[in-house]
Amino acid sequence: MLRAVWVALGGLCLLLGVIGIFLPVLPTTPFVLLAAACFARGSQRFHEWLLGHPRFGPLVSDWQRHRSIPFRAKCLALSMMWLSMGTTAWLLRGRPLASAALLACAVGVSVWMVRLPTRPAGGGKS
């Protein structure tokens, strides 16, 4: 029963990650990594499928191998997040609580991401 819950949670996270490809406010990478962690606990078959996926597999295996994010990817993620969150907060400026909540989320995610280990460009490859 618990394994089914892990698989369902992994499927939900993967779905949110795929939606995040098209919606700039929703991050893709954390949801895909969370899906991999859930699948690892719930189903070896789904975990291996995700590792073998042409789009998401390299991302997951790179994280599992190095536990770090390449510098370029970190810069791109932070700049895209701030561009989309800043624009959305500005568009919602008539609703200051919504704008403040968006900016607070962006600050929280930025602090988390900056604290993650950074792999220099070209470094740490196996």
FENHUMO-V110959 format. One record per backbone hydrogen bond with DSSP energy under -1.0 kcal/mol. NH is the residue of the N-H (numbers start at 1). CO is the residue of the C=O. Records with the same first field share a line. If there is no record, write none. Layout:
BEGIN
NH->CO / CO
END
This chain:
BEGIN
5->1
6->2
7->3
8->4
9->5
10->6
11->7
12->8
13->9
14->10
15->11
16->12
17->13
18->14
19->15
20->16
21->18
22->19
23->19
26->23
32->28
33->29
34->30
35->31
36->32
37->33
38->34
39->35
40->36
41->37
42->38
43->39
47->43
48->44
49->45
50->46
51->47
52->48
57->53
60->56
61->57
62->58
63->59
64->60
65->61
66->62
67->63
69->117
71->119
74->70
75->71
76->72
77->73
78->74
79->75
80->76
81->77
82->78
83->79
84->80
85->81
86->82
87->83
88->84
89->85
90->86
91->87
92->88
93->90
95->92
99->95
100->96
101->97
102->98
103->99
104->100
105->101
106->102
107->103
108->104
109->105
110->106
111->107
112->108
113->109
114->110
115->111
119->69
123->120
END
